[in-house]
Amino acid sequence: MQAVALLFHDVYTRDPAESGFCSEAADRYKLAVADFDAQLAGVRGVRSDSPIVAGALPRHATDAAAAPRGPFLMTVDDGGVSYYTHIAERLESIGWRGHCFVTTDFIGQRGFMTRDELRALDERGHVIGSHSASHPTRFSALPFDRMVSEWVRSCRLLEDILGRRIEVGSVPGGYFSPAVARAARAAGIRVLFTSEPVTRIDIDSDCLLVGRFTIRRGDPHDKAQRLVSAAPWTRAMEWTSWNAKGLVKPVLGSSYVRIADWLLTARPSGGAS
C-alpha cells in the first residue's frame, strides 16, 4: 500500500516563538496561519476524501486496495500549543482529524500543550502520539538503551494522561535507522512515522514505517496540493532533496542551519505558483 503523509510543525499568528521550540532550525519549519490555511485549501481543491488516521493503515499491502492516488494523512510534530489553538479547529471545521506527535518532556511548558489540552484533542478524535521524551538532536546516534528509554518515557506519560495505549510515534529530527524502529517497537509503538519523503509503507521490526513529505516556511502554497495529487515529479524532487541533505548535513555541521536559512530567504516565498 502507498499513502501520502504530510508533515507540518507549528503555526503562528505574528511570531514563530508563539508555539513549540524556539531556534533558527525550528523556525524554518513553522508556517504563518495564512500559509497553513493556503496549504489546506490546496489539498481540499484536489481531494474530496478526508485524511485517514494511523489505525486505518493495513498491516500488509494486500489488506486493502489503494485508490489510484492512495490515501493521505495529516501529521504535526513537536507538541506545540498551536495544534490546540489553531490547527485542530481548522481541521475539524472541514471534518478532518490529524496526528499530533508530542515531545513529552515539554508538556505544560511555555509554547507547548498542557495535559488538559492533550486530553481534549484525544476526545475530539485527533491521534496523539510520541515524538520522543526530550527530542535528542541525533536520535539514531543514541545508544540503543537510550532510544528505548526515550520512547518508553514518552509513551508511558502519554498513556497516563490519556488513559489508553500509545502505539503511534514519529522520529524526532528525521534521524531514522533500523535500530530506531526496534527501539520504538520495544516501547509498544506499532506505527512509526519517519521524515523520508516516500509513499510506500514498509514494515521493520514489526513496525509499520510511514514516510512523510515536509511543508516548510517559504514553500509554494500549492505544494501540499501537488503532493496529494498524482504529481510524481513533486514527490521525486522531495526525495532527491532529502537524500542530498542527508549527505550534506554531517559535513556542514552547525553551519547547515545558517546556509539553509540563506537559501530560504534567497528564493521566492509564500504565494501560490
C-alpha positions as CSV (number, residue, x, y, z in Angstrom):
1,M,0.0,0.0,0.0
2,Q,1.0,3.6,-0.6
3,A,0.0,6.7,1.2
4,V,1.0,10.4,1.2
5,A,1.6,11.7,4.7
6,L,2.1,15.4,5.1
7,L,4.4,16.7,7.8
8,F,3.7,20.1,9.4
9,H,5.1,21.8,12.5
10,D,3.9,24.8,14.4
11,V,1.9,27.7,13.0
12,Y,1.8,31.2,14.4
13,T,-0.1,34.5,14.0
14,R,2.7,37.1,14.5
15,D,5.8,35.4,15.9
16,P,7.3,31.9,15.4
17,A,8.1,31.9,19.1
18,E,4.4,31.6,20.0
19,S,4.5,27.8,19.7
20,G,6.9,25.0,20.0
21,F,10.7,25.0,20.0
22,C,12.4,28.4,19.6
23,S,15.5,28.2,17.4
24,E,16.6,29.0,13.9
25,A,16.4,25.4,13.0
26,A,12.8,25.0,14.4
27,D,11.6,28.3,12.9
28,R,12.4,27.0,9.3
29,Y,9.5,24.6,9.7
30,K,6.9,26.9,11.1
31,L,4.1,28.5,9.0
32,A,2.1,31.6,9.4
33,V,-1.5,30.8,9.9
34,A,-2.4,32.3,6.5
35,D,0.2,30.0,4.8
36,F,-1.2,26.9,6.7
37,D,-4.7,27.9,5.6
38,A,-3.5,28.1,2.0
39,Q,-1.9,24.6,2.1
40,L,-5.2,23.2,3.5
41,A,-7.2,24.9,0.8
42,G,-4.9,23.5,-1.9
43,V,-5.4,19.9,-0.6
44,R,-9.2,20.4,-0.5
45,G,-9.1,21.6,-4.0
46,V,-7.9,18.3,-5.4
47,R,-9.2,15.8,-2.7
48,S,-12.8,15.1,-1.9
49,D,-11.8,12.4,0.6
50,S,-10.7,13.0,4.2
51,P,-7.3,12.1,5.6
52,I,-7.1,8.8,7.3
53,V,-5.5,8.1,10.6
54,A,-2.8,5.6,11.5
55,G,-5.3,3.0,12.8
56,A,-6.7,2.7,9.3
57,L,-3.4,1.7,7.7
58,P,-3.3,-2.0,6.8
59,R,-0.7,-4.3,8.3
60,H,0.1,-5.6,4.9
61,A,-0.1,-4.2,1.4
62,T,-2.6,-6.8,0.4
63,D,-5.0,-5.9,3.2
64,A,-6.6,-3.1,1.1
65,A,-6.7,-2.0,-2.4
66,A,-5.3,1.5,-2.7
67,A,-7.1,4.2,-4.6
68,P,-5.2,5.5,-7.7
69,R,-3.7,8.3,-5.6
70,G,-3.7,6.5,-2.3
71,P,-4.9,7.8,1.0
72,F,-3.3,10.8,2.7
73,L,-2.6,11.7,6.3
74,M,-2.0,14.9,8.2
75,T,0.7,14.9,10.8
76,V,2.2,17.7,13.1
77,D,5.4,17.3,15.1
78,D,6.7,18.6,18.4
79,G,3.6,19.2,20.5
80,G,3.5,23.0,20.3
81,V,0.4,24.7,21.6
82,S,-0.6,25.8,18.1
83,Y,-2.0,22.4,17.4
84,Y,-4.6,23.1,20.0
85,T,-5.1,26.8,19.4
86,H,-5.1,26.9,15.6
87,I,-4.5,23.6,13.8
88,A,-7.2,21.4,15.3
89,E,-10.1,23.8,14.8
90,R,-9.1,24.2,11.2
91,L,-9.0,20.5,10.6
92,E,-12.3,19.9,12.5
93,S,-14.1,22.7,10.5
94,I,-13.8,20.5,7.4
95,G,-14.4,17.2,9.1
96,W,-10.7,16.2,9.3
97,R,-8.5,14.8,12.1
98,G,-4.8,14.8,12.3
99,H,-1.9,13.2,14.2
100,C,-0.2,15.3,16.9
101,F,3.2,14.0,17.9
102,V,4.3,15.2,21.3
103,T,7.8,15.8,22.8
104,T,6.6,14.9,26.3
105,D,9.4,16.5,28.5
106,F,8.0,19.8,27.3
107,I,4.3,19.3,28.2
108,G,3.0,22.3,30.1
109,Q,6.0,24.5,29.3
110,R,5.7,27.8,27.5
111,G,4.7,27.3,23.9
112,F,3.7,23.7,24.4
113,M,0.4,22.0,25.1
114,T,-0.9,21.1,28.6
115,R,-2.2,17.7,29.8
116,D,-5.8,19.1,29.6
117,E,-5.3,20.2,26.1
118,L,-3.9,16.8,25.0
119,R,-6.9,15.1,26.6
120,A,-9.3,17.4,24.8
121,L,-7.7,16.7,21.5
122,D,-7.8,13.0,22.1
123,E,-11.5,13.2,23.0
124,R,-12.2,15.1,19.7
125,G,-10.7,12.3,17.6
126,H,-7.1,13.5,17.0
127,V,-4.3,10.9,17.2
128,I,-1.9,11.7,20.0
129,G,1.5,10.0,19.6
130,S,5.1,10.1,20.8
131,H,7.8,12.3,19.4
132,S,10.3,11.0,22.0
133,A,10.7,12.4,25.5
134,S,13.4,15.0,25.0
135,H,13.8,15.4,21.2
136,P,17.5,14.4,21.1
137,T,19.5,16.2,18.3
138,R,20.6,13.0,16.6
139,F,18.2,10.3,17.7
140,S,19.6,7.4,15.7
141,A,23.1,8.1,17.1
142,L,22.0,7.3,20.7
143,P,22.8,4.0,22.4
144,F,20.0,1.6,21.9
145,D,19.0,1.6,25.6
146,R,18.7,5.3,25.5
147,M,16.5,5.2,22.4
148,V,14.2,2.7,24.2
149,S,14.1,4.9,27.2
150,E,13.1,7.9,25.2
151,W,10.2,6.1,23.6
152,V,9.2,4.4,26.8
153,R,9.2,7.5,28.9
154,S,7.2,9.4,26.3
155,C,4.6,6.7,25.7
156,R,4.1,6.0,29.3
157,L,3.5,9.6,30.2
158,L,1.0,10.0,27.3
159,E,-0.7,6.8,28.4
160,D,-1.0,8.2,31.9
161,I,-2.5,11.4,30.6
162,L,-4.9,9.8,28.1
163,G,-5.7,6.5,29.9
164,R,-5.0,4.3,26.8
165,R,-2.2,2.7,25.0
166,I,0.1,4.8,22.8
167,E,1.0,2.8,19.6
168,V,1.9,5.7,17.2
169,G,5.1,7.7,17.1
170,S,7.3,9.9,14.9
171,V,11.0,10.1,14.7
172,P,12.5,13.4,16.1
173,G,14.7,15.3,13.7
174,G,14.2,12.8,11.0
175,Y,17.2,10.6,12.2
176,F,15.9,7.1,11.4
177,S,17.7,3.8,11.4
178,P,16.6,0.2,11.8
179,A,17.6,0.4,15.5
180,V,15.2,3.3,16.0
181,A,12.4,1.1,14.7
182,R,13.4,-1.8,17.0
183,A,13.6,0.6,20.0
184,A,10.1,2.0,19.1
185,R,8.6,-1.4,18.9
186,A,10.2,-2.3,22.3
187,A,8.1,0.6,23.7
188,G,4.9,-0.7,22.1
189,I,4.8,1.6,19.1
190,R,3.3,-0.2,16.1
191,V,3.2,2.7,13.5
192,L,6.3,4.9,13.2
193,F,6.3,8.0,11.0
194,T,9.7,9.0,9.6
195,S,10.7,12.1,7.6
196,E,11.7,10.2,4.5
197,P,9.6,11.6,1.6
198,V,8.3,8.3,0.2
199,T,4.8,6.9,-0.3
200,R,5.4,3.2,0.2
201,I,4.6,1.8,3.6
202,D,7.2,-0.7,4.9
203,I,7.5,-2.9,7.9
204,D,10.6,-3.0,10.1
205,S,10.8,-4.8,13.4
206,D,7.0,-5.3,13.2
207,C,6.5,-1.6,12.9
208,L,4.7,0.0,10.0
209,L,7.0,2.7,8.7
210,V,5.3,5.7,7.0
211,G,7.4,8.3,5.3
212,R,6.3,11.9,5.2
213,F,6.6,15.0,3.0
214,T,7.5,18.1,4.9
215,I,5.9,21.5,4.4
216,R,8.3,24.3,5.3
217,R,8.4,28.0,5.7
218,G,8.5,29.6,2.2
219,D,7.2,26.6,0.3
220,P,4.7,27.5,-2.5
221,H,1.1,27.5,-1.4
222,D,0.3,24.6,-3.7
223,K,3.0,22.3,-2.5
224,A,0.7,20.1,-0.4
225,Q,-1.9,20.1,-3.2
226,R,0.7,18.8,-5.6
227,L,1.9,16.1,-3.1
228,V,-1.5,14.6,-2.5
229,S,-2.5,14.7,-6.2
230,A,-1.0,12.5,-8.9
231,A,2.2,14.5,-9.1
232,P,5.2,12.1,-9.1
233,W,7.6,14.8,-10.1
234,T,7.0,16.8,-7.0
235,R,7.5,13.8,-4.8
236,A,10.6,12.7,-6.7
237,M,12.1,16.2,-6.2
238,E,11.4,16.0,-2.4
239,W,13.1,12.6,-2.2
240,T,16.2,13.8,-4.1
241,S,16.4,16.9,-1.9
242,W,16.0,14.9,1.3
243,N,18.8,12.4,0.3
244,A,21.1,15.3,-0.7
245,K,20.5,16.9,2.7
246,G,21.4,13.7,4.4
247,L,24.8,13.7,2.8
248,V,25.5,17.4,3.4
249,K,24.3,17.9,7.0
250,P,27.1,15.8,8.6
251,V,29.7,17.7,6.6
252,L,28.4,21.2,7.3
253,G,27.6,20.6,11.0
254,S,26.3,23.7,12.7
255,S,26.7,25.7,9.5
256,Y,23.9,23.8,7.9
257,V,21.2,25.8,9.6
258,R,22.7,29.2,8.5
259,I,23.1,28.0,4.9
260,A,19.6,26.6,4.8
261,D,18.2,29.9,6.2
262,W,20.1,31.8,3.5
263,L,18.6,29.6,0.8
264,L,15.1,30.1,2.1
265,T,15.4,33.9,2.1
266,A,17.1,33.9,-1.3
267,R,14.3,32.1,-3.1
268,P,10.7,33.3,-3.8
269,S,8.4,32.6,-0.9
270,G,4.8,32.2,0.1
271,G,2.5,32.8,-2.8
272,A,0.9,30.2,-4.9
273,S,2.8,29.2,-8.0
